[in-house]
Amino acid sequence: MPPTALEEAQRGSRPPAKLRTEEFRLGRPEIVGPDAPEPPFPIALEGKVQRGFGRGGKDLGCPTANLPDESTTAMSSVTKTGIYYGYAQVIPPKDEPTQLRRVDTKVLPMVMSLGWNEFYKNKRLTAEIHIMHKFESDFYGYEMKAIVLGYIRPEFDYISREALIEDIEFDKRVALNCLQRPAYQEYSKDPFFVLDGNL
Ligand SMILES: Cc1cc2nc3c(=O)[nH]c(=O)nc-3n(C[C@H](O)[C@H](O)[C@H](O)COP(=O)(O)O)c2cc1C
């Protein structure tokens, strides 16, 4: 068993440096994992969205919503670092005006990076969720719920920003293909989420 993300963080160690990024990138499959989620999945996470460094949106064209450490312990204590997929939902505060539209509060497909952001040499383990949807306003401080359903790939240290962007785009396609499978789609209706009408 590889060490979990939390064990790595506690030891202050990082995953083996520079995995064979280029080799991996050449033979990437369009769909990964079994036909139905297998343990440790599904993993449910929730917490208030925090500000990251803001590079995701600006540098990479892929804005991410960060979850606080205490919200991700459930995941980092059973999984390794890497890129995952599943569903997420942003929940606006009750009885307060919000800029979010109804379409923004649906259960939506997501990709998640659990790691050190090798490319940016971060000092802390972070859990960042990119929801595959065009939001027109920020939602920092709002509650976010997510169900993680599978693992896509390890985190790499890229030779260029362009290569990282290319792979993130690939990750999004893989996630959408994976979520097409009926046993995964089921989770978009899981009662853990706040289902239509109850927002
Ligand atoms: C799907 C996805 C895949 C990612 N893959 C990697 C990766 O392989 N290596 C890496 O260093 N960072 C990876 N990242 C993390 C980005 O570097 C990170 O989202 C970016 O630093 C933005 O963070 P910020 O908004 O906190 O600045 C990935 C992020 C996402 C959403």
The ligand as an ORCA input file, in Angstrom:
! r2SCAN-3c Opt
* xyz 0 1
  C      -7.690     18.241    -12.449
  C      -6.468     18.867    -11.840
  C      -5.232     18.266    -12.030
  C      -4.075     18.808    -11.476
  N      -2.874     18.186    -11.671
  C      -1.744     18.709    -11.139
  C      -0.490     18.066    -11.288
  O      -0.379     16.972    -11.856
  N       0.609     18.675    -10.782
  C       0.529     19.869    -10.108
  O       1.542     20.369     -9.694
  N      -0.649     20.461     -9.895
  C      -1.784     19.923    -10.398
  N      -2.986     20.545    -10.208
  C      -3.053     21.652     -9.277
  C      -2.890     22.990     -9.906
  O      -1.527     23.239     -9.978
  C      -3.614     23.925     -8.955
  O      -4.995     23.763     -9.114
  C      -3.201     25.317     -9.141
  O      -1.993     25.455     -8.449
  C      -4.211     26.338     -8.637
  O      -4.202     26.479     -7.281
  P      -4.600     27.862     -6.620
  O      -5.924     28.278     -7.211
  O      -4.672     27.564     -5.148
  O      -3.538     28.851     -6.972
  C      -4.149     20.011    -10.734
  C      -5.406     20.614    -10.533
  C      -6.552     20.059    -11.076
  C      -7.882     20.737    -10.857
*
